[in-house]
Amino acid sequence: MNTAKLFGLPQLEYFRSSLDERSKEALDSAVKTIVNAKKHGGKIMAVTGSGPNIHEGVTTLIAELIRAGIIDAVSTSSAVIAHEMAGSLDRVYRVDAKALGMNMDKMPRGDVFEFTCMNDDEIGALKREMPLDDELLERGRNLPHVNEIIKAAGNMAYPMGLRTERLAHEVLSLARMYGLSFEAVAGWGCDEHTMLGAASRKNIPVLVTIPQLVGGGAVGMSIGDSIPVSERSMRISRMIASCDVIIESAVALTQEIHDGPFECYMGHGIWAWWSGQNTYSLRGKSLIRIDLDENLRRAVELNATVQEAIDKGLPKTKAAKIPFRMEMSAFARHEGSIPVVGDIGKVWPLIAHDTARELGISLEFLSASQDTQEGQAMREWITENVKPLDRERMLKRAEGFVI
C-alpha cells in the first residue's frame, strides 16, 4: 500500500474532535448503518453536489471507495462530470485580460483570463488532438501573473477548459451512437481516481441528477441531450431502488431522490404506479446526509411537526419555523434519516476509514480537509496524478463496444 496517499490518516482524531457530540453520534450511526448493509450484501449509493466535493478530495475518495467495493452507485452534478473529465483539480495562472487583448465585454468578473499550467510535452500532445493558439499562449506566458492557484479542473482556463467543451460533443456523439449515457462513455477514458473512471472499471452506474443538469457548460448540455429526461429519471430511480443506503454530500437539490416521480413512500410515485409504470420506495432505506446546515438536523428533530403540517395541508416552513430547503421535507420525515452536521472534508475520511476498518478493507487513498497541511498535500497530489480524460483510450473502448 502506498501510505503517501492516505493523507487523512494522521488527521482523523482532529477531524473527529471538530464535530459536536450529536454529530459524533450521527457519524457512528452512519458507519454502523453502512457496515451492516455491506455485511448483508446491501449496496451503498453516493449523491454528490459540485465544487466542495472536488476541492476536498471527496470525489477522489469516492473513487477509491468504488475500487474497494464499498460504494456501488453514484449520482452527481454535470459540473463534477466536467471537472473529472479534466482531471478533478488542475493548476492555472491568471493574467490581466485587457493586457492580453481580450474582448472585455465577454470577460468574467475580475477582468482576468486563465491559462492551464502545462509543460511542452503536454502542449504537444494536446496539439495532436485540437488546434491551439500558439500566439495566445505565448502572450499569456510573457505577461505578469496575477496569481497561480489550484482549482476545479477544466473550467475557465485555456486550453483545458476549451478541450473539455470540445470533448463533450464527441462524447455525446458516441453516447447517441451506442444508446448509452454521456457519463458511461466519458468513463471509458477517465482516470481511475475519478468517480467516472473507477465506476467504469467496476461496471457500476454514475448518473447526473436532473436538477443538476445546469453546470459544466457544453458538458451539462451534452449530458442532458444524451438520453431523454424521462429515461434518465427512470434510470436514477432503478439505481436508488437497488441501494440500501444513500449518502448525500454537499448537494442542495435532492428532490429527485426523495420526491421523485417514481418514488412511492416520500414522493409522488403513486400515479406512476397507478398507471402501471415501474416505481420504487424509500421505505426501509437509510438516508445519510453530510451538511453544514444546522437546520437539516433541526428539521429531523421536528419530524412530528413537519408531518403534522403536511397532514393538515399547511406550509412546512411556518410550522417548523426554520428556513426550509426543498429536500428537507422528505429527509426530515423519513425514519431512516441520519444528519451528520459537519465539514465534508472532515466527515468523509472518517466515514471511509471507519467503514473500511470494520469491513477489513485496506484503502489506498484517504482524503483530508483542505484547511490542513495534509489536505494541501492531497490537492497537490490530485493535481499531479489524476489525469484528464484519455481520448485515445475512450475511442479504443468505443471501437470494441458491442451493442
Backbone hydrogen bonds, N-H to C=O, Kabsch-Sander energy under -0.5 kcal/mol:
donor,donor_aa,acceptor,acceptor_aa,energy
3,T,1,M,-1.2
5,K,2,N,-1.9
6,L,3,T,-1.6
7,F,5,K,-1.5
7,F,366,L,-0.8
8,G,366,L,-1.4
9,L,6,L,-1.3
11,Q,8,G,-1.0
12,L,8,G,-0.6
12,L,9,L,-1.1
15,F,11,Q,-2.7
16,R,12,L,-2.5
17,S,13,E,-2.3
18,S,14,Y,-1.0
18,S,15,F,-0.6
19,L,16,R,-1.5
24,K,20,D,-2.3
25,E,21,E,-2.2
26,A,22,R,-2.3
27,L,23,S,-2.8
28,D,24,K,-2.4
29,S,25,E,-2.3
30,A,26,A,-2.6
31,V,27,L,-2.5
32,K,28,D,-2.4
33,T,29,S,-2.2
34,I,30,A,-2.4
35,V,31,V,-2.9
36,N,32,K,-2.6
37,A,33,T,-2.1
38,K,34,I,-2.5
39,K,35,V,-2.6
40,H,36,N,-1.1
41,G,38,K,-1.6
42,G,37,A,-3.7
45,M,245,V,-2.8
46,A,73,A,-2.5
47,V,247,I,-3.3
48,T,46,A,-0.5
48,T,75,S,-2.4
49,G,249,S,-2.1
53,N,50,S,-1.6
54,I,50,S,-0.8
54,I,51,G,-0.9
55,H,51,G,-2.6
56,E,52,P,-2.5
57,G,54,I,-1.4
58,V,53,N,-1.1
59,T,53,N,-2.0
61,L,57,G,-2.1
62,I,58,V,-2.9
63,A,59,T,-1.9
64,E,60,T,-1.6
65,L,61,L,-2.3
66,I,62,I,-2.1
67,R,63,A,-2.3
68,A,64,E,-2.3
69,G,66,I,-1.4
70,I,65,L,-2.9
71,I,65,L,-1.4
72,D,44,I,-3.1
73,A,44,I,-0.9
74,V,205,P,-1.9
75,S,46,A,-2.5
76,T,207,L,-1.5
78,S,212,Q,-2.1
81,I,77,S,-1.7
82,A,78,S,-2.2
83,H,79,A,-2.5
84,E,80,V,-2.8
85,M,81,I,-2.2
86,A,82,A,-0.9
86,A,83,H,-0.6
87,G,84,E,-1.3
88,S,83,H,-2.9
89,L,87,G,-2.1
90,D,151,K,-2.5
92,V,149,I,-2.9
93,Y,115,F,-2.4
94,R,147,N,-2.6
95,V,113,F,-2.4
97,A,111,D,-2.0
100,L,96,D,-1.5
101,G,97,A,-0.6
101,G,98,K,-1.1
102,M,97,A,-2.3
104,M,102,M,-0.8
106,K,103,N,-1.7
107,M,104,M,-0.8
111,D,108,P,-2.0
113,F,95,V,-2.3
115,F,93,Y,-2.6
116,T,158,Y,-2.7
117,C,91,R,-3.0
118,M,116,T,-0.7
123,I,119,N,-2.4
124,G,120,D,-2.7
125,A,121,D,-2.3
126,L,122,E,-2.1
127,K,123,I,-2.0
128,R,124,G,-0.9
128,R,125,A,-0.6
129,E,126,L,-1.5
130,M,126,L,-2.1
134,D,132,L,-1.2
137,L,133,D,-2.2
138,E,134,D,-2.4
139,R,135,E,-2.6
140,G,136,L,-2.4
141,R,137,L,-2.1
142,N,138,E,-1.7
143,L,139,R,-0.9
143,L,140,G,-0.6
146,V,94,R,-3.3
146,V,144,P,-0.5
147,N,94,R,-0.7
149,I,92,V,-2.2
151,K,90,D,-2.6
153,A,88,S,-2.4
155,N,152,A,-0.5
158,Y,114,E,-2.4
161,G,157,A,-3.1
162,L,157,A,-0.5
163,R,159,P,-2.5
164,T,160,M,-2.0
165,E,161,G,-1.7
166,R,162,L,-2.4
167,L,163,R,-2.7
168,A,164,T,-1.9
169,H,165,E,-0.9
169,H,166,R,-0.5
170,E,166,R,-1.2
171,V,167,L,-3.0
172,L,168,A,-2.4
173,S,169,H,-2.0
174,L,170,E,-1.9
175,A,171,V,-2.7
176,R,172,L,-2.5
177,M,173,S,-2.0
178,Y,174,L,-2.2
179,G,175,A,-0.9
180,L,175,A,-2.4
185,V,181,S,-1.6
186,A,182,F,-2.7
187,G,183,E,-2.0
188,W,184,A,-0.7
188,W,185,V,-1.0
189,G,185,V,-0.5
189,G,186,A,-1.4
190,C,186,A,-0.8
191,D,387,K,-0.6
194,T,191,D,-1.9
197,G,191,D,-0.5
198,A,194,T,-2.8
199,A,195,M,-2.5
200,S,196,L,-2.0
201,R,197,G,-1.8
202,K,198,A,-1.6
203,N,199,A,-0.8
204,I,199,A,-2.3
207,L,74,V,-2.0
209,T,76,T,-1.9
212,Q,209,T,-1.1
213,L,210,I,-1.6
214,V,212,Q,-0.8
215,G,212,Q,-0.7
219,V,216,G,-2.2
221,M,217,G,-1.7
222,S,218,A,-2.5
223,I,219,V,-2.7
224,G,220,G,-2.2
225,D,221,M,-1.7
226,S,222,S,-1.1
226,S,223,I,-0.7
227,I,223,I,-0.8
232,R,228,P,-2.7
233,S,229,V,-2.7
234,M,230,S,-2.0
235,R,231,E,-2.8
236,I,232,R,-2.6
237,S,233,S,-2.2
238,R,234,M,-2.2
239,M,235,R,-2.0
240,I,236,I,-2.6
241,A,237,S,-2.5
242,S,238,R,-1.5
243,C,240,I,-1.4
244,D,43,K,-2.5
245,V,43,K,-1.7
246,I,286,S,-2.8
247,I,45,M,-3.3
248,E,246,I,-0.6
248,E,288,I,-3.6
249,S,47,V,-3.0
250,A,290,I,-1.6
254,T,252,A,-1.0
257,I,254,T,-1.1
258,H,254,T,-2.4
259,D,255,Q,-2.7
263,E,260,G,-1.2
264,C,280,Y,-2.5
268,H,260,G,-1.3
269,G,263,E,-2.9
271,W,268,H,-0.8
273,W,269,G,-2.8
274,W,270,I,-2.5
275,S,271,W,-1.7
276,G,273,W,-1.8
277,Q,272,A,-3.0
280,Y,262,F,-2.8
285,K,282,L,-2.3
286,S,244,D,-2.2
287,L,336,G,-2.0
288,I,246,I,-3.2
288,I,286,S,-0.6
289,R,287,L,-0.5
289,R,338,I,-2.3
290,I,248,E,-3.1
291,D,289,R,-0.6
291,D,340,V,-1.9
294,E,292,L,-0.7
296,L,293,D,-1.4
297,R,293,D,-0.7
298,R,294,E,-2.3
299,A,295,N,-2.6
300,V,296,L,-1.7
301,E,297,R,-2.3
302,L,298,R,-1.5
303,N,300,V,-1.5
306,V,302,L,-2.7
307,Q,303,N,-2.5
308,E,304,A,-2.4
309,A,305,T,-2.1
310,I,306,V,-2.0
311,D,307,Q,-2.6
312,K,308,E,-1.6
313,G,310,I,-1.2
314,L,309,A,-3.3
319,A,315,P,-1.5
320,A,316,K,-2.7
321,K,317,T,-2.1
322,I,317,T,-0.7
325,R,323,P,-0.6
328,M,325,R,-1.8
329,S,325,R,-0.5
331,F,327,E,-1.7
332,A,328,M,-3.2
333,R,329,S,-1.4
334,H,330,A,-1.8
337,S,334,H,-1.6
338,I,287,L,-3.1
340,V,289,R,-3.2
340,V,338,I,-0.6
341,V,339,P,-0.7
342,G,291,D,-1.7
342,G,340,V,-0.8
346,K,343,D,-1.6
347,V,343,D,-2.7
348,W,344,I,-2.0
350,L,346,K,-0.9
351,I,347,V,-2.5
352,A,348,W,-3.0
353,H,349,P,-2.6
354,D,350,L,-2.7
355,T,351,I,-2.4
356,A,352,A,-2.5
357,R,353,H,-2.5
358,E,354,D,-2.1
359,L,355,T,-1.8
360,G,356,A,-0.7
360,G,357,R,-0.9
361,I,356,A,-2.9
366,L,5,K,-2.2
372,T,369,S,-1.7
375,G,369,S,-0.6
376,Q,372,T,-2.1
377,A,373,Q,-2.3
378,M,374,E,-2.3
379,R,375,G,-2.2
380,E,376,Q,-2.0
381,W,377,A,-2.3
382,I,378,M,-2.7
383,T,379,R,-2.3
384,E,380,E,-2.1
385,N,381,W,-2.5
386,V,382,I,-2.3
387,K,385,N,-0.9
389,L,85,M,-3.4
390,D,189,G,-3.4
391,R,389,L,-0.9
394,M,390,D,-2.2
395,L,391,R,-2.6
396,K,392,E,-2.1
397,R,393,R,-2.1
398,A,394,M,-2.1
399,E,395,L,-2.4
400,G,396,K,-1.4
401,F,397,R,-0.6
401,F,398,A,-0.8
403,I,401,F,-0.5
